[in-house]
Structure formats: structure tokens, C-alpha cells
Amino acid sequence: MTPNDAINAALALTPEDALYALRARRPSFVDGAEACRASVLTPEEDLGLSSDLRHAVAHRGAAFAQNAAVLAGYPAPADPALRDLASGAMPDDPSLAALARHTDMIVSTPAKASREHLQDLLSAGFTVPQIIALSELLAQVCYEIRIVHGLSLLKETADV
């Protein structure tokens, strides 16, 4: 099991915590989540979506959780061109603005996603493989948000 995975870090879990021990009973879930995280943030083939862009999208999505520990797991990139995207502001670049709108919709109201939203990304210049990669990234961010939230409720209510 990965001892300092993003979920343990967001929950500030240490090997002495009961919740850490509970997660350790399912190492394939812990390691799998961490492997998925790495594959969407820093894949071997980036499909023209830089690591900085991916981190900016992840940071923007993670901000939705209003959880500083989750957000800290997705540091904003230093690239000034991606700063607005990461910060939650609307970027001036039309492609990044389309990506910002899509990110906001997916993390806040995913049931509203439609064919038209994907067409907006295509019209902004993203390819189908890039849209799939961005969807996987946002799915991972949303997964971590929900897992951290659920486990934090367990951590608050009882020694697991």
C-alpha cells in the first residue's frame, strides 16, 4: 500500500490512525486510486495536454470541494497562462475558457453534461482523445473529493 497517498494526505492520516488501518485492509483500492491519479496527472502520453494544464484543471475542480487539504493535493501550476484557469477565474483564452466552463459544470452539476458541452470543447480545439483524457482527470478529482468527504465523516464520528 502507498503510505502517503493523496487521500491519506488529505485526511492527515498516519499509520497510527484507525482509519489508516482500515484503508490498509484494501491495499488494491489505495494503490489503484493513486495509480489512477498518476495516470491522469502525468501520463506517459500526454496527448498535447501538458502536466501544468492538467494540474490547473485538477486544481480548479478540487476547489469545488471547499476543502483546503484536498486542494493542497493539486497545487496550482506556476505557468501564468494557466493561473486564471486554476484559480477559478475565467481565462481570456477561448479554449481555456471552454475548459473552465466544462470543469465547473462537471464538478458542480455533472447530470447537466450533454452532447453540446462536448461539442463546445471540440469547437474550442480539443480532440476527442483529449476530451476523454480530461474527463478521466475530472472523474478522478471528483472521486477523491467524495472519498475524502466520506472518510472525513467517519473520522469525525468515531474511531473506526
C-alpha angles and dihedrals in degrees: 000000000000102000098202102037119156094261094052089046093050090051093043089233121170129189088262093063120098090222090054089053091048092053090046089062087070103044092162090062093047094045092040093054091049092048090050090050091053093046094055097040100040110013122175089241109038096189089220093303105119123219088247092054091048091049090048091053091045092048091050091048094045091052087069089071091063087217114130093202093054091045091050088060089065106049114198114250120253091229106115091211089062097041095094092048092051095042096055095252120126109260120229092226108092094219093050090045090055089049091049092052091047093048092049092049095047095050096041107032111007092166088070092063111121143169088266091060090055090047088055089058091047090050089050089059103264117137125227092254090050092050090051090050091049090048090053090049093051091045090055093048091049091047092053092047091054096043092049091047093049094045091046088058089054090047091052097047105046149341100274 
